[in-house]
Amino acid sequence: MNAQTLADRSCLTVFSGGQDSTTCLHWALATFKSVEAVFFDYGQRHASEMQAAQSIADRLQVPLKIFRLDFFRELGGNALVDATLAIAPVTEGGGLPNTFVPGRNLIFLTYAASYAFTRGIRDLVTGVCQTDYSGYPDCRDATLKSLEQALSLGLGWSEAGRDPQPPEAFAIHTPLMFMSKAESVKWAAELGALESLAFSHTCYEGSFPPCGRCPACLLRSRGFAEAGVPDPLVARAERGKKT
């Protein structure tokens, strides 16, 4: 799908208020004719994500729809929805970390695709990345390509007569899929996303200033360091300490 085609279309961005989805939201704004965003309140252990998402969406004047899902909290068994579980460090070569929420991205994107359908939108944008340390299986390229096909079929976008351009009827865009964190930081700078990243949220502990110790903070810190770019979120926190 070429850039000119995308420039004529609208998209819905799955937006968590985090580093990756904020970068992708800026890419969407630079790429599509119009952009909307959706945030999922799924019982995560802190409210910082929603606050970040709303703040950034307001700053960029992007309409943000919030859906609440109780399923994941009822499911339990992971540290992102169960505050009684300590967030475990990631060990290389080990299994999935205890921050893995089973099927989260599959369900988010299915909900987003259903909502997009009601809005006449056939392009979803998400910040998943299979090169992240975690190796979450629902962030992998093969998973997203399979889901794209299933949703296209299940929503009827691929049926003859449903759309004037059936081969381009429905797409899940994953611009960060094969980027390292350092590469995504450099790209965010090129997109003009650093100001928004100052208000993003990454810390698994929900802290501001960020705790700097959890796996998410460590990954973010390493990415900015390797890119040679100061983290605007940390800079904002430091400014706050001086006032």
C-alpha positions as CSV (number, residue, x, y, z in Angstrom):
1,M,0.0,0.0,0.0
2,N,1.6,3.2,-1.1
3,A,1.8,6.5,0.9
4,Q,-0.6,8.3,-1.5
5,T,-3.2,5.6,-0.8
6,L,-2.9,6.0,2.9
7,A,-3.0,9.8,2.7
8,D,-6.6,9.4,1.4
9,R,-7.7,7.2,4.2
10,S,-8.6,7.4,7.9
11,C,-7.1,5.3,10.7
12,L,-7.7,4.2,14.2
13,T,-4.7,4.0,16.5
14,V,-4.7,1.6,19.5
15,F,-3.2,4.0,22.0
16,S,-1.9,3.2,25.5
17,G,-0.1,6.5,26.2
18,G,3.2,4.6,26.1
19,Q,6.4,5.3,24.2
20,D,5.7,3.0,21.3
21,S,2.0,3.9,20.7
22,T,2.8,7.6,21.1
23,T,5.4,7.3,18.3
24,C,2.9,5.4,16.2
25,L,0.3,8.0,16.8
26,H,2.6,10.7,15.4
27,W,3.3,8.5,12.4
28,A,-0.4,8.1,11.8
29,L,-0.9,11.8,12.0
30,A,1.8,12.3,9.4
31,T,0.5,9.5,7.1
32,F,-3.3,9.4,7.1
33,K,-6.0,11.9,6.2
34,S,-7.6,11.7,9.6
35,V,-6.7,9.9,12.9
36,E,-8.8,8.7,15.8
37,A,-7.5,6.7,18.8
38,V,-8.8,4.2,21.2
39,F,-7.7,3.4,24.8
40,F,-8.5,0.2,26.7
41,D,-9.0,0.4,30.4
42,Y,-8.5,-3.3,31.2
43,G,-7.9,-3.2,34.9
44,Q,-4.2,-2.4,34.8
45,R,-2.6,-1.8,38.2
46,H,-2.4,2.0,37.9
47,A,-4.3,4.9,36.2
48,S,-1.1,6.5,34.8
49,E,-1.6,5.0,31.4
50,M,-5.1,6.5,30.9
51,Q,-3.9,9.9,32.2
52,A,-1.0,9.9,29.8
53,A,-3.1,8.8,26.8
54,Q,-5.7,11.5,27.5
55,S,-3.1,14.2,27.9
56,I,-1.3,13.3,24.7
57,A,-4.5,12.9,22.7
58,D,-5.7,16.3,23.9
59,R,-2.4,18.0,23.1
60,L,-2.5,16.5,19.5
61,Q,-6.3,17.1,19.2
62,V,-6.9,13.5,18.4
63,P,-10.3,12.1,19.4
64,L,-9.9,9.4,22.0
65,K,-12.5,6.7,22.8
66,I,-12.1,4.8,26.0
67,F,-13.4,1.2,26.4
68,R,-13.4,-0.6,29.7
69,L,-12.8,-4.4,29.7
70,D,-13.3,-6.3,32.9
71,F,-12.2,-9.6,31.5
72,F,-8.4,-9.3,32.2
73,R,-8.9,-8.4,35.8
74,E,-11.2,-11.4,36.3
75,L,-8.7,-13.6,34.5
76,G,-5.8,-12.5,36.8
77,G,-2.6,-14.4,37.0
78,N,-0.3,-11.6,35.8
79,A,1.5,-8.6,37.4
80,L,-0.1,-5.9,35.2
81,V,-3.6,-6.5,36.6
82,D,-2.8,-8.0,40.0
83,A,-1.1,-5.5,42.2
84,T,-0.4,-8.2,44.8
85,L,2.1,-9.8,42.4
86,A,5.6,-8.2,42.3
87,I,6.8,-7.4,38.8
88,A,9.6,-9.9,38.1
89,P,12.8,-9.0,36.3
90,V,13.2,-10.4,32.8
91,T,15.7,-13.2,32.4
92,E,17.3,-14.0,29.1
93,G,16.4,-17.3,27.6
94,G,13.6,-17.8,30.1
95,G,9.9,-18.1,29.6
96,L,7.4,-15.3,29.3
97,P,7.6,-12.6,32.0
98,N,4.8,-12.3,34.6
99,T,3.7,-9.1,32.9
100,F,2.4,-11.1,29.9
101,V,-1.4,-10.6,29.7
102,P,-2.6,-13.6,27.6
103,G,-4.3,-12.5,24.4
104,R,-4.3,-8.8,25.3
105,N,-3.3,-7.5,21.9
106,L,-5.6,-10.0,20.1
107,I,-8.6,-8.8,22.1
108,F,-7.7,-5.1,21.9
109,L,-7.3,-5.2,18.1
110,T,-10.5,-7.2,17.7
111,Y,-12.4,-4.6,19.7
112,A,-10.7,-1.8,17.8
113,A,-11.5,-3.4,14.4
114,S,-15.2,-3.7,15.5
115,Y,-15.2,0.0,16.6
116,A,-13.4,1.0,13.4
117,F,-16.0,-0.8,11.3
118,T,-18.8,1.3,12.8
119,R,-16.7,4.4,11.9
120,G,-16.1,3.3,8.4
121,I,-12.4,3.0,9.2
122,R,-10.4,0.1,7.7
123,D,-6.9,0.9,8.9
124,L,-5.6,0.1,12.4
125,V,-2.3,1.3,13.8
126,T,-0.6,-0.4,16.8
127,G,2.8,0.0,18.4
128,V,3.6,-3.7,18.9
129,C,7.2,-4.8,18.3
130,Q,8.6,-8.3,18.2
131,T,12.2,-7.2,18.8
132,D,11.3,-6.2,22.4
133,Y,13.0,-8.2,25.1
134,S,9.8,-9.7,26.3
135,G,9.0,-11.7,23.2
136,Y,5.2,-11.5,23.8
137,P,3.7,-13.9,21.2
138,D,0.8,-11.5,20.5
139,C,3.3,-8.8,19.4
140,R,4.9,-10.9,16.7
141,D,4.6,-10.2,13.0
142,A,3.1,-13.6,12.1
143,T,0.4,-13.2,14.8
144,L,-0.6,-9.7,13.5
145,K,-0.7,-10.8,9.9
146,S,-2.9,-13.8,10.8
147,L,-5.2,-11.5,12.8
148,E,-5.4,-9.0,10.0
149,Q,-6.6,-11.7,7.6
150,A,-9.1,-13.1,10.2
151,L,-10.6,-9.6,10.9
152,S,-10.8,-8.7,7.2
153,L,-12.7,-11.9,6.6
154,G,-14.8,-11.7,9.7
155,L,-15.9,-8.1,9.1
156,G,-16.6,-8.7,5.5
157,W,-14.0,-6.2,4.2
158,S,-12.6,-8.7,1.8
159,E,-15.9,-9.7,0.2
160,A,-16.5,-8.6,-3.4
161,G,-18.5,-5.4,-3.6
162,R,-17.8,-4.5,0.1
163,D,-15.0,-2.2,-0.9
164,P,-13.9,-0.7,-4.3
165,Q,-10.3,-1.9,-3.6
166,P,-10.7,-5.3,-1.9
167,P,-6.9,-6.1,-1.8
168,E,-6.5,-3.0,0.4
169,A,-9.7,-3.4,2.3
170,F,-8.4,-3.8,5.8
171,A,-4.9,-3.4,7.3
172,I,-3.2,-3.5,10.7
173,H,-0.1,-1.3,10.5
174,T,2.8,-2.1,12.8
175,P,5.5,0.5,11.9
176,L,7.7,-0.5,14.8
177,M,7.6,-4.2,14.3
178,F,11.2,-4.8,13.4
179,M,12.8,-1.7,15.1
180,S,15.1,-1.8,18.1
181,K,14.2,0.7,20.9
182,A,17.1,2.9,19.9
183,E,15.8,2.9,16.3
184,S,12.3,3.8,17.4
185,V,13.7,6.7,19.6
186,K,15.5,8.1,16.6
187,W,12.4,7.8,14.4
188,A,10.3,9.5,17.1
189,A,12.7,12.4,17.0
190,E,12.3,12.6,13.2
191,L,8.5,12.5,13.5
192,G,8.6,15.3,16.0
193,A,7.2,13.1,18.8
194,L,9.6,13.9,21.6
195,E,7.4,16.6,23.1
196,S,4.6,14.1,23.3
197,L,6.9,11.5,24.8
198,A,7.6,13.8,27.7
199,F,4.0,13.1,28.8
200,S,4.0,9.4,27.9
201,H,4.0,6.6,30.4
202,T,6.1,3.4,30.5
203,C,6.8,2.5,34.1
204,Y,5.2,-0.8,35.2
205,E,5.0,0.6,38.7
206,G,2.9,3.6,37.6
207,S,5.5,6.0,39.1
208,F,6.3,9.6,38.1
209,P,9.2,10.1,38.1
210,P,9.5,6.7,36.5
211,C,11.0,4.1,38.9
212,G,13.9,3.4,36.6
213,R,14.1,-0.2,37.9
214,C,11.2,-2.2,36.3
215,P,11.8,-4.0,33.0
216,A,9.9,-1.4,31.0
217,C,11.9,1.5,32.5
218,L,15.1,-0.3,31.9
219,L,14.2,-1.0,28.2
220,R,13.2,2.6,27.6
221,S,16.3,4.0,29.3
222,R,18.6,1.8,27.3
223,G,16.8,2.8,24.0
224,F,17.3,6.5,24.6
225,A,20.9,6.0,25.8
226,E,21.8,4.0,22.7
227,A,20.1,6.5,20.5
228,G,22.0,9.4,22.1
229,V,18.8,11.2,22.8
230,P,17.8,12.5,26.3
231,D,14.5,11.1,27.4
232,P,12.0,14.0,27.5
233,L,10.0,12.2,30.2
234,V,13.0,12.1,32.6
235,A,13.8,15.7,31.7
236,R,10.3,16.8,32.6
237,A,10.5,14.9,35.9
238,E,13.9,16.6,36.7
239,R,12.4,20.0,35.9
240,G,9.6,19.2,38.4
241,K,12.0,18.5,41.2
242,K,13.6,21.9,40.7
243,T,10.3,23.9,41.0
